[in-house]
């Protein structure tokens, strides 16, 4: 249960994929119905093809630019889903790290974690992507997985 918020906290993972947009829309409807606060979380890290992601910190030479670009992406996604100004209280959060671990960490303070069934990567035939599977099996709160139609 949330201790920092007086209302329920719903964390939603954002990555720009269609499934992520549907998860945000689901979280928006839920938050309006429950009077909850939404924390929209966008995690970023270097892809494995460029080498392993540094633990806990990105190289300073690129971190600022990438962080700003990710923040702008997140703000656009929030405005598209929640309106401008948002129809519910939304906390945008950009975090460096692997999406699975970032969302698991965020679930510790959340009452509900909402993720899309599949992001950008992986195999198209799979029903669940690796991030959503990891969240379902390791989150510290209930998880809703929103499937694309």
C-alpha positions as CSV (number, residue, x, y, z in Angstrom):
1,X,0.0,0.0,0.0
2,X,1.2,3.5,-0.8
3,X,2.6,5.6,2.1
4,X,3.6,8.7,0.2
5,X,0.2,9.4,-1.5
6,X,-3.1,10.0,0.2
7,X,-4.8,8.3,-2.8
8,X,-4.1,5.1,-4.6
9,X,-1.0,5.1,-6.8
10,X,-1.1,3.4,-10.2
11,X,2.2,3.0,-12.0
12,X,2.1,2.5,-15.7
13,X,5.0,1.6,-17.9
14,X,5.5,3.7,-21.0
15,X,7.7,2.8,-24.0
16,X,5.9,4.4,-27.0
17,X,4.5,1.1,-28.3
18,X,0.8,0.6,-29.2
19,X,0.5,-1.8,-26.2
20,X,2.0,0.9,-23.9
21,X,-0.5,3.5,-25.2
22,X,-3.4,1.1,-24.5
23,X,-2.0,0.5,-21.0
24,X,-1.9,4.2,-20.4
25,X,-5.5,4.6,-21.6
26,X,-6.5,1.8,-19.2
27,X,-4.7,3.4,-16.3
28,X,-6.3,6.7,-17.1
29,X,-9.8,5.2,-17.0
30,X,-9.0,3.3,-13.8
31,X,-7.5,6.4,-12.2
32,X,-10.6,8.5,-13.0
33,X,-12.9,5.9,-11.6
34,X,-10.9,5.3,-8.4
35,X,-9.6,8.9,-7.8
36,X,-6.1,7.5,-8.1
37,X,-2.8,9.2,-9.0
38,X,-0.9,7.8,-12.0
39,X,2.9,7.7,-12.2
40,X,3.8,7.3,-15.8
41,X,7.3,5.7,-15.9
42,X,9.6,5.6,-19.0
43,X,12.8,3.6,-18.5
44,X,15.7,3.8,-20.8
45,X,19.1,2.2,-21.2
46,X,21.7,1.3,-23.8
47,X,20.7,-1.6,-26.0
48,X,22.7,-4.8,-25.6
49,X,24.1,-4.4,-29.1
50,X,26.0,-1.4,-27.9
51,X,27.4,-3.3,-24.9
52,X,26.0,-3.9,-21.4
53,X,24.1,-1.0,-19.8
54,X,26.1,0.7,-17.1
55,X,24.7,-0.1,-13.7
56,X,22.9,2.8,-12.2
57,X,24.4,5.5,-14.3
58,X,24.7,6.5,-18.0
59,X,27.8,8.2,-19.4
60,X,27.5,11.9,-18.7
61,X,28.4,12.8,-22.3
62,X,25.0,11.5,-23.6
63,X,22.8,11.2,-20.5
64,X,21.5,14.8,-20.4
65,X,20.4,14.8,-24.1
66,X,18.8,11.4,-24.0
67,X,17.1,12.1,-20.7
68,X,15.6,15.3,-22.1
69,X,14.4,13.5,-25.3
70,X,12.8,10.7,-23.2
71,X,11.1,13.3,-21.0
72,X,9.7,15.0,-24.0
73,X,8.5,11.7,-25.4
74,X,6.8,10.9,-22.1
75,X,5.1,14.3,-21.8
76,X,3.7,13.9,-25.4
77,X,2.4,10.4,-24.5
78,X,0.8,11.8,-21.3
79,X,-0.8,14.7,-23.1
80,X,-2.2,12.3,-25.8
81,X,-3.7,10.0,-23.3
82,X,-4.7,12.2,-20.3
83,X,-5.3,15.5,-22.1
84,X,-3.5,18.8,-21.5
85,X,-4.0,19.6,-18.7
86,X,-4.3,15.9,-17.5
87,X,-7.8,14.8,-16.4
88,X,-6.2,13.1,-13.4
89,X,-3.1,13.7,-11.3
90,X,-0.1,12.3,-13.4
91,X,3.5,12.1,-12.2
92,X,5.9,11.7,-15.1
93,X,9.1,9.9,-14.3
94,X,12.1,9.0,-16.5
95,X,14.5,6.5,-15.0
96,X,17.8,5.0,-16.3
97,X,17.7,1.3,-16.1
98,X,16.3,-1.8,-17.7
99,X,12.5,-1.5,-17.9
100,X,11.8,-4.7,-16.1
101,X,13.9,-3.7,-13.0
102,X,12.7,-0.1,-13.1
103,X,9.0,-1.2,-13.0
104,X,9.6,-3.8,-10.3
105,X,11.3,-1.1,-8.2
106,X,8.4,1.3,-8.8
107,X,5.9,-1.4,-7.8
108,X,7.1,-1.3,-4.3
109,X,5.4,2.0,-3.7
110,X,2.4,1.3,-6.0
111,X,-1.1,-0.1,-5.4
112,X,-1.3,-1.3,-9.0
113,X,1.2,-1.7,-11.8
114,X,-0.2,-1.5,-15.4
115,X,1.9,-2.7,-18.4
116,X,1.2,-3.4,-22.0
117,X,1.4,-7.0,-23.1
118,X,4.3,-6.4,-25.5
119,X,6.7,-3.6,-26.2
120,X,8.9,-2.9,-29.2
121,X,11.2,-5.8,-28.9
122,X,10.9,-9.6,-28.8
123,X,9.0,-12.0,-31.0
124,X,5.7,-11.0,-32.6
125,X,4.0,-14.3,-31.9
126,X,4.4,-14.1,-28.2
127,X,1.4,-13.2,-26.1
128,X,3.5,-11.6,-23.4
129,X,6.8,-9.8,-23.8
130,X,9.7,-10.3,-21.4
131,X,9.1,-7.0,-19.5
132,X,5.4,-7.8,-18.8
133,X,6.2,-11.4,-17.9
134,X,9.0,-10.2,-15.5
135,X,6.6,-7.7,-13.9
136,X,3.8,-10.3,-13.4
137,X,6.2,-12.7,-11.7
138,X,8.2,-10.2,-9.6
139,X,6.1,-7.1,-8.8
140,X,5.4,-6.1,-5.2
141,X,1.8,-5.2,-6.1
142,X,-1.0,-6.5,-8.3
143,X,-0.3,-6.2,-12.0
144,X,-2.7,-5.5,-14.9
145,X,-1.5,-6.5,-18.3
146,X,-3.3,-4.8,-21.1
147,X,-3.4,-6.6,-24.5
148,X,-3.7,-5.0,-27.8
149,X,-6.8,-6.0,-29.8
